[in-house]
Amino acid sequence: MITSTSNPKVKWVQSLNKKAKNRREEKLFNIEGNRLYLETPKELIQEVFVTEHVEKTLKSELSGDNYQL
């Protein structure tokens, strides 16, 4: 469970949000929202970060994905 905004994973996601250079270099991008997550092909998803509420509501859709709270 991630509990701090100073967590390295949080900083990494923020850097992808803020800088196109980071997205190009890592060949990654962020998606936000249930609909986009559910519509994205699973083979394109590297990591998933969710709140506790989303984990409860999308438990079956998240099964098998590498996700963190």
N, C-alpha and C positions, 0 to 999 in steps of 0.2 A: 504494500500500500504506500502510495506517495503522499506525504503529509506536508511537504515544504516546497515553496516556490524556488528555493535554492537547490533543489534536487537536480543533478546533472541531466536527467531525462527531460525534465520540465524546461530547462534552459535550452536543450537541443531542439525541442519542439518549437519553442519561442523563436529560436534562430531561423528555423525553416519558415515560420510565419513572416518574419521581418525581412529576410534577405533572399532575393531571387538567386543571388550567387550561390548561397548554401544549397538551395533546392536544385540548381543545375549541377553543382559538384557532386551531390549525393544521389542525384536522380530520384528524388523523393518529393512528395508534397503532402499537405495535410488536408483531410476532409473533416467536416464538422456536421453533426446532425445524424439522426437515426436514418432518415431516408437515403442520404448519400452513402452512408455505411452499408445499408442493406442492398443498394444498387451496385456497389463496387464489386467487381469480380474478386473472389477470395484470394486468387493467386497474386493479386496486386497488393494485398494488405500485408504490411510488414509487422506493425505493432498497433495495438488499440489501447487507448486510454479512456476510461469511463468513470463516471461517478457511481457511487453506491446505488443510487436510484436507477440509473440506466442499467446497471448490472442486473438488478432485480427484474426490470421490465423486459430486457432483451436476453435473458439467460440462455434460452434455447438457440438464438441466432449467434450468440458469442461462443458457443461450444466449439472447441477445436482451434479457436483463434488465440493468438498470444496477446492477451490483454492484461492491463494493470489498472488498479483503482487509484 
